[in-house]
Amino acid sequence: MIPLSILDLSPITEGSDAAQSFRNSLSLAQHGEALGYTRYWLAEHHGMPGIASAATAVLLSYVGAGTSSIRIGAGGVMLPNHSPLVIAEQFGTLESLYPGRVDLGLGRAPGSDQRTARALRRNLESDADQFPQDVMELMDFMSKNPQQAVRAVPGAGLEVPVWILGSSTFGAQLAAHLGLPYAFASHFAPQQIMQAIQIYRETFKPSAQLSKPYVMLGFNVFAADTDAEAEFRATSWQQAFVNLRSGRPGQLPPPVENYRQKVGPAENALLDSVLSCSAVGSVETVKQGVEAFVARTGADELMITSQVFDHAARLRSYELLAGAFGQKK
């Protein structure tokens, strides 16, 4: 079976707070490490009531200190929000603290609404269209022979592995052109998945970092001891996803019985789309879903997210998935 990794949004559940989310995130990373997951990544979002991982590098340092072998990284840093030098310094710091364990995934979306993005940047000169240039500038800061007069300290010479993230064909083209591994956000935006994978693989140019294409795909898993329990647990994420797309972002709500029977055709169509990159059910059901997805896409690695309200049930979901594919226990 291909490698399995963890994507954490450090969810803030209803009735809880960010401090508890951070403790849960460390617990999840430690659990994933013991189960044999390859990576633990955090996603950068801002101004979201239900997501606590805004200061991604800071939280990664906390997770790194509490783990010893699992790779830690950003999935990803939204580069238009930052100067390349600042990110080179942050991830140079992480690589210096946890050598050989750090990944840097880069995306061009703001990870927020436009007002929040403006507050982050403090000026309107930052432009998502500058993303390719910013990526190359950032990689140069971390290279062994930087071409810029300014030095990233720490950062220079550390060559932190860079990934390109995307949910469209743009990221696929850029990752292929630069010879970088590509992570597609199919767990929430699956519409262009097959086209993006094809473009990436067909146009890939080998680089010093990577000799052949490498595709990691986001995938939702809600595993439980029974199909019925898994379907119930998955309703927290379903509610949150519908609320977000309806302009009502909030904290991760508790699960409810028969949620999909309580919403209309538009909401169900939205969920049908995103569930095309999901597996919900018992061990056997989830195993079949994952295998079918890998067979369809040819993924080299899966980045698993499981937005479950109850933390113990969330850990159990990752445990059941690992067991289904013979990972360490």
C-alpha positions in Angstrom: 0.0 0.0 0.0 1.2 3.6 -0.7 2.3 5.8 2.2 -0.4 7.4 4.4 0.0 10.8 6.0 -2.1 13.1 8.2 -3.5 16.6 7.4 -4.7 18.4 10.5 -6.8 21.6 10.5 -6.5 21.7 14.3 -10.3 22.0 14.5 -11.9 24.0 17.2 -15.0 22.1 18.3 -18.2 23.8 19.6 -17.7 24.4 23.3 -13.9 24.2 23.2 -11.1 26.6 22.4 -7.8 26.8 20.5 -5.7 25.7 23.5 -7.5 22.4 23.6 -7.2 22.1 19.8 -3.4 22.4 20.1 -3.3 19.7 22.7 -5.4 17.5 20.4 -3.1 18.2 17.5 -0.1 17.1 19.4 -2.0 14.0 20.5 -2.9 13.2 16.9 0.7 13.6 15.7 2.0 11.3 18.4 -0.7 8.8 17.6 0.1 9.0 13.9 3.8 8.5 14.6 3.1 5.4 16.6 0.9 4.1 13.9 3.5 4.5 11.1 2.0 7.5 9.3 4.7 9.2 7.1 3.9 12.9 7.6 1.9 15.2 9.8 0.9 18.5 8.1 -0.9 21.5 9.3 -2.9 23.8 7.0 -2.8 27.6 7.2 -6.2 29.4 7.5 -7.0 32.8 9.0 -10.1 34.3 10.5 -11.9 30.9 10.6 -13.7 30.2 13.9 -13.3 26.5 13.6 -9.6 26.3 12.5 -6.8 27.0 15.0 -3.7 26.5 12.8 -3.2 30.1 11.6 0.3 30.5 13.0 1.4 27.3 11.2 5.1 27.4 11.9 4.6 28.1 15.6 2.3 25.2 16.0 4.6 22.9 14.0 7.4 23.7 16.5 5.2 22.6 19.3 4.3 19.3 17.5 8.0 18.8 16.5 9.0 19.0 20.1 6.5 16.4 21.1 7.4 13.8 18.4 10.6 12.2 17.3 10.4 10.6 13.8 7.2 11.6 11.9 7.8 14.3 9.2 6.2 17.6 10.1 5.2 20.2 7.6 2.8 22.8 6.2 0.0 21.8 4.0 0.5 24.5 3.3 1.8 27.9 3.8 -0.2 30.4 1.7 2.7 32.3 0.3 0.8 35.4 -0.9 0.3 36.2 2.8 4.0 36.3 3.5 7.4 37.5 2.3 9.5 34.6 1.0 12.3 35.6 3.4 10.1 35.3 6.5 9.0 31.8 5.5 12.6 30.8 4.7 13.6 31.9 8.2 10.6 30.2 9.9 11.2 26.9 8.1 14.9 27.2 8.4 14.3 27.5 12.2 12.1 24.4 12.1 14.7 22.4 10.1 17.4 23.5 12.5 15.4 22.3 15.4 14.1 19.0 13.8 16.7 18.2 11.1 15.6 15.9 8.3 11.9 16.0 9.3 10.5 19.2 7.8 8.4 19.7 4.7 7.2 23.0 3.2 4.0 22.9 1.2 3.2 26.2 -0.6 -0.1 27.4 -1.9 -1.3 30.6 -3.6 -4.8 30.9 -2.1 -5.1 33.4 0.7 -6.6 30.8 3.1 -9.1 33.5 4.2 -11.5 36.1 2.9 -10.3 39.2 1.1 -10.6 41.5 4.1 -8.6 39.1 6.3 -6.0 38.7 3.5 -5.7 42.5 3.3 -5.2 42.6 7.1 -2.5 40.0 6.9 -0.5 41.7 4.1 -1.1 45.3 5.2 -0.7 46.4 1.6 -2.1 45.5 -1.8 1.2 44.9 -3.5 1.2 41.2 -2.7 -0.3 39.3 -5.6 -1.2 35.7 -6.0 -0.1 36.0 -9.7 3.5 36.5 -8.3 3.3 33.0 -6.7 5.8 31.3 -9.1 8.3 34.1 -8.6 7.8 34.0 -4.8 8.4 30.2 -4.8 11.6 30.5 -6.7 12.8 33.3 -4.4 12.0 31.3 -1.3 13.8 28.2 -2.7 16.8 30.4 -3.5 16.9 31.7 0.1 17.1 28.0 1.3 19.6 26.8 -1.3 23.3 26.0 -0.8 24.3 28.9 -3.1 21.8 31.7 -2.8 21.9 34.3 -5.6 20.3 37.1 -3.5 22.3 39.6 -1.5 20.0 39.1 1.5 20.6 35.9 3.5 18.0 33.8 5.4 19.5 33.0 8.8 18.6 30.3 9.6 17.5 28.9 6.2 20.4 29.3 3.8 21.9 26.0 2.8 19.2 23.9 4.5 17.2 23.0 1.4 13.9 22.2 3.1 11.9 20.1 0.7 9.3 22.2 -1.1 5.9 20.9 -2.3 3.4 22.8 -4.5 -0.2 22.6 -3.3 -3.2 23.2 -5.5 -6.8 22.6 -6.3 -6.6 23.5 -10.0 -4.4 22.9 -13.0 -2.2 26.0 -12.2 -0.4 24.3 -9.4 0.1 21.2 -11.4 1.8 23.2 -14.2 4.0 25.0 -11.8 5.0 21.9 -9.8 5.8 20.1 -13.1 7.9 23.0 -14.4 9.9 23.3 -11.2 10.3 19.6 -10.8 8.6 19.5 -7.4 6.2 17.1 -5.7 2.6 18.0 -6.1 -0.2 17.8 -3.5 -3.8 18.2 -4.7 -6.5 19.4 -2.4 -9.0 16.7 -3.5 -10.4 16.4 0.0 -12.4 19.6 -0.5 -12.0 20.6 -4.2 -12.0 17.4 -6.3 -13.4 18.8 -9.5 -10.2 19.1 -11.5 -8.3 16.2 -9.9 -7.8 13.9 -12.9 -6.9 16.8 -15.3 -4.4 18.2 -12.8 -2.7 14.9 -12.3 -2.4 14.3 -16.0 -0.9 17.7 -16.7 1.6 17.3 -13.9 2.8 13.9 -14.9 2.9 14.6 -18.6 4.8 17.9 -18.3 7.1 17.1 -15.3 10.7 18.2 -15.6 13.2 16.4 -13.3 15.0 18.6 -10.8 17.7 18.4 -8.1 14.9 17.7 -5.6 12.9 15.2 -7.5 13.7 12.8 -10.5 10.2 11.8 -11.4 6.6 12.9 -10.6 5.2 12.4 -7.2 1.5 13.0 -6.5 0.0 13.2 -3.0 -3.8 13.6 -2.8 -6.0 14.8 0.0 -8.6 12.3 1.1 -11.3 12.3 3.8 -11.6 9.2 6.0 -14.2 8.6 8.6 -13.6 5.1 10.0 -15.4 3.5 12.9 -16.3 0.1 14.2 -19.5 0.1 12.1 -20.8 1.8 9.0 -23.6 3.5 11.0 -21.2 5.0 13.5 -18.9 6.3 10.8 -21.8 7.9 8.9 -22.8 9.6 12.2 -19.3 10.8 13.0 -19.0 12.2 9.4 -21.9 14.6 9.9 -19.8 17.0 11.9 -17.6 17.6 8.9 -20.6 17.7 6.5 -22.3 20.4 8.6 -19.1 22.4 8.7 -18.5 22.1 5.0 -22.0 23.2 4.1 -21.9 26.1 6.6 -18.6 27.2 5.1 -19.7 27.1 1.5 -22.9 28.9 2.6 -21.0 31.8 4.1 -21.5 30.7 7.7 -18.2 29.4 8.9 -18.2 28.3 12.5 -16.7 25.8 15.0 -16.9 22.1 14.3 -20.3 21.0 15.4 -21.3 17.8 17.1 -22.6 15.0 14.9 -26.4 14.7 14.3 -28.5 11.8 13.2 -29.7 11.8 9.6 -28.1 15.1 8.7 -28.4 14.7 4.9 -32.1 14.0 5.2 -32.5 17.4 6.8 -30.8 19.5 4.1 -32.0 20.4 0.6 -30.9 19.3 -2.9 -28.2 22.0 -3.2 -26.5 21.0 0.0 -26.7 17.3 -0.9 -25.2 17.9 -4.3 -22.3 19.8 -2.7 -21.7 16.9 -0.4 -21.9 14.4 -3.2 -19.1 16.2 -5.0 -16.7 16.3 -2.1 -17.5 12.8 -1.0 -16.1 11.5 -4.3 -12.7 11.8 -2.5 -13.9 10.3 0.8 -14.4 7.0 2.5 -16.9 6.6 5.3 -17.6 3.4 7.1 -16.2 0.3 8.9 -12.7 -0.9 8.3 -13.7 -3.0 5.3 -15.8 -0.2 3.7 -13.0 2.3 4.1 -10.4 -0.1 2.8 -12.4 -0.6 -0.3 -12.9 3.1 -0.8 -9.2 3.9 -0.4 -8.1 1.2 -2.8 -10.6 2.3 -5.4 -9.5 5.9 -5.1 -5.8 4.9 -5.5 -6.6 2.7 -8.5 -8.5 5.5 -10.1 -5.9 8.2 -9.6 -2.6 6.4 -9.3 -1.7 8.5 -6.3 1.8 8.0 -4.8 0.7 9.0 -1.3 -2.5 10.0 0.5 -2.9 12.9 2.9 -5.7 11.8 5.2 -8.0 14.3 7.0 -10.6 13.2 9.5 -12.7 16.1 10.9 -14.3 14.2 13.8 -15.9 16.1 16.7 -14.9 13.6 19.4 -11.1 13.5 19.7 -11.0 9.8 20.8 -13.1 8.9 17.9 -10.8 10.9 15.6 -7.8 9.0 16.8 -9.7 5.7 16.4 -10.5 6.6 12.8 -6.8 7.0 12.0 -6.0 3.8 13.9 -8.5 1.8 12.0 -7.2 3.1 8.7 -3.6 2.3 9.6 -4.6 -1.2 10.7 -6.5 -1.8 7.4 -3.3 -1.4 5.5 -0.9 -3.1 7.8 0.7 0.0 9.3 2.4 -0.2 12.6 0.2 -0.3 15.7 
